[in-house]
Amino acid sequence: GAYLNGKRLEIPSAAVGTNNAGELVQQREHVKLAQSLVNVGFPVVKESTIQASCKAVAALGTRVRGLRMMACASQVMSWVAQDTFQVYTSWDLNAWDVAAGIIIVREAGGSVMDFKGEAATIAGSRDLIITSPTGGEVLGEELRAIMEEAGCMMYE
């Protein structure tokens, strides 16, 4: 599991089930996008990524409980693992920005996917959708569909 300041992160659970390996795991109630606090990255390196981010803000602004823009990927990913944020998405990230965060989110039971909806890797994924343990892949797919429809997943 994931730890913060020496204490294990406790995520409320609805039931206990098993994973693909047959190990017992907590199954959590998934939150809906309208109930979620979402952080959208603000990638300032390229004008095209800033435009993509702005499109995401416009597309998500009225569909979520709250929208934030904080630029420290590793910090935001830790908050997602802790379920302070339910979703974080950003463009053109570097491996050193997200390596630890990917492990922390997955250990806490969250999901890290690329913009294609596939499991993200540190070496191969620069555009990410990260969801909390209570958000899961379902919330990530919902966010991904909205972003794709709004045209904010493509940039030069």
C-alpha positions as CSV (number, residue, x, y, z in Angstrom):
1,G,0.0,0.0,0.0
2,A,0.9,3.7,0.0
3,Y,2.1,5.7,3.0
4,L,2.2,9.4,3.9
5,N,4.4,10.6,6.7
6,G,4.7,7.1,8.0
7,K,1.0,6.4,8.1
8,R,-0.7,4.0,5.6
9,L,-3.2,5.8,3.4
10,E,-6.6,4.5,4.2
11,I,-9.2,4.6,1.4
12,P,-12.9,3.9,2.3
13,S,-14.0,0.6,0.8
14,A,-17.4,-0.9,-0.1
15,A,-16.4,-4.5,-0.2
16,V,-13.6,-7.0,-0.5
17,G,-12.9,-8.9,-3.7
18,T,-10.0,-10.6,-5.5
19,N,-7.6,-9.4,-8.2
20,N,-6.4,-11.4,-11.2
21,A,-3.8,-13.1,-9.0
22,G,-6.5,-14.3,-6.6
23,E,-5.3,-11.9,-3.8
24,L,-7.8,-10.2,-1.6
25,V,-8.2,-6.5,-2.4
26,Q,-10.6,-3.8,-1.3
27,Q,-13.1,-2.8,-3.9
28,R,-14.1,0.8,-3.6
29,E,-17.2,2.7,-4.5
30,H,-16.3,4.8,-7.6
31,V,-17.1,8.5,-7.6
32,K,-18.7,10.1,-10.7
33,L,-17.0,12.8,-12.6
34,A,-19.6,15.4,-11.4
35,Q,-18.4,14.6,-7.8
36,S,-14.7,14.8,-8.6
37,L,-12.1,17.4,-7.9
38,V,-9.9,17.5,-11.0
39,N,-6.4,18.9,-11.6
40,V,-5.5,19.9,-15.1
41,G,-1.8,20.4,-15.9
42,F,-0.6,23.6,-17.4
43,P,2.3,22.5,-19.7
44,V,4.0,25.8,-20.6
45,V,6.8,24.4,-22.8
46,K,4.8,24.5,-26.0
47,E,2.0,26.8,-27.1
48,S,0.2,23.7,-28.5
49,T,0.1,22.0,-25.1
50,I,-1.1,25.2,-23.4
51,Q,-4.0,25.3,-25.9
52,A,-4.8,21.7,-25.3
53,S,-4.9,22.3,-21.6
54,C,-7.2,25.3,-22.0
55,K,-9.6,23.2,-24.2
56,A,-9.7,20.7,-21.4
57,V,-10.5,23.3,-18.8
58,A,-13.4,24.6,-21.0
59,A,-14.7,21.0,-21.6
60,L,-14.5,19.9,-18.0
61,G,-15.3,23.1,-16.1
62,T,-19.1,22.6,-15.8
63,R,-18.9,18.7,-15.6
64,V,-16.8,18.4,-12.4
65,R,-17.2,19.4,-8.7
66,G,-14.1,21.5,-8.9
67,L,-11.2,22.2,-11.2
68,R,-7.7,23.2,-10.3
69,M,-4.4,23.9,-12.1
70,M,-1.3,23.1,-10.1
71,A,1.9,22.4,-12.0
72,C,3.8,20.0,-9.8
73,A,3.1,16.6,-11.2
74,S,4.6,14.6,-8.4
75,Q,2.8,16.5,-5.7
76,V,-0.6,16.3,-7.5
77,M,-0.1,12.6,-8.1
78,S,0.4,12.1,-4.4
79,W,-2.8,14.0,-3.7
80,V,-4.6,11.7,-6.2
81,A,-3.2,8.7,-4.4
82,Q,-4.6,10.1,-1.1
83,D,-7.9,10.9,-2.8
84,T,-7.7,14.6,-2.2
85,F,-8.0,14.9,-6.0
86,Q,-9.9,12.2,-7.9
87,V,-8.3,13.0,-11.3
88,Y,-5.2,14.6,-12.7
89,T,-4.4,15.0,-16.4
90,S,-1.5,16.6,-18.1
91,W,0.5,16.7,-21.4
92,D,4.1,16.2,-22.3
93,L,5.3,15.1,-18.9
94,N,8.9,13.8,-18.4
95,A,9.8,10.5,-16.7
96,W,11.4,12.4,-13.7
97,D,8.2,14.2,-13.2
98,V,6.0,11.1,-12.8
99,A,8.2,8.1,-12.0
100,A,7.5,8.1,-8.2
101,G,4.0,9.3,-8.7
102,I,3.0,6.4,-10.9
103,I,4.2,3.9,-8.3
104,I,2.5,5.8,-5.4
105,V,-0.9,6.0,-7.3
106,R,-0.8,2.4,-8.3
107,E,0.1,1.2,-4.8
108,A,-2.7,3.2,-3.4
109,G,-5.1,1.5,-5.8
110,G,-5.5,4.3,-8.4
111,S,-5.1,4.1,-12.1
112,V,-2.5,5.7,-14.4
113,M,-3.3,5.6,-18.1
114,D,-2.1,7.3,-21.3
115,F,-4.3,9.3,-23.6
116,K,-5.0,6.0,-25.6
117,G,-6.5,4.5,-22.5
118,E,-3.7,2.0,-22.0
119,A,-1.7,1.5,-18.8
120,A,1.0,4.2,-18.7
121,T,4.7,3.4,-18.5
122,I,7.4,5.6,-17.2
123,A,9.5,5.4,-20.4
124,G,6.7,5.5,-23.0
125,S,3.9,7.8,-21.8
126,R,4.1,11.5,-21.7
127,D,0.4,12.4,-21.7
128,L,-1.4,11.0,-18.7
129,I,-4.7,10.6,-17.0
130,I,-4.3,9.6,-13.3
131,T,-7.3,8.6,-11.2
132,S,-7.6,8.0,-7.4
133,P,-8.6,4.7,-5.8
134,T,-12.2,5.9,-5.7
135,G,-12.1,7.1,-9.3
136,G,-10.5,4.1,-11.0
137,E,-10.3,3.3,-14.7
138,V,-14.0,4.1,-15.2
139,L,-13.5,7.7,-14.2
140,G,-10.4,7.9,-16.3
141,E,-12.2,6.6,-19.4
142,E,-15.1,9.1,-18.8
143,L,-12.6,11.9,-18.6
144,R,-10.7,10.6,-21.7
145,A,-13.9,10.5,-23.8
146,I,-14.7,14.2,-22.9
147,M,-11.2,15.3,-23.7
148,E,-11.2,13.4,-27.0
149,E,-14.5,15.0,-28.0
150,A,-13.2,18.4,-27.1
151,G,-10.1,18.0,-29.2
152,C,-7.7,18.5,-26.4
153,M,-5.7,15.3,-26.6
154,M,-3.8,16.2,-29.8
155,Y,-0.9,18.8,-30.0
156,E,2.2,19.4,-32.0
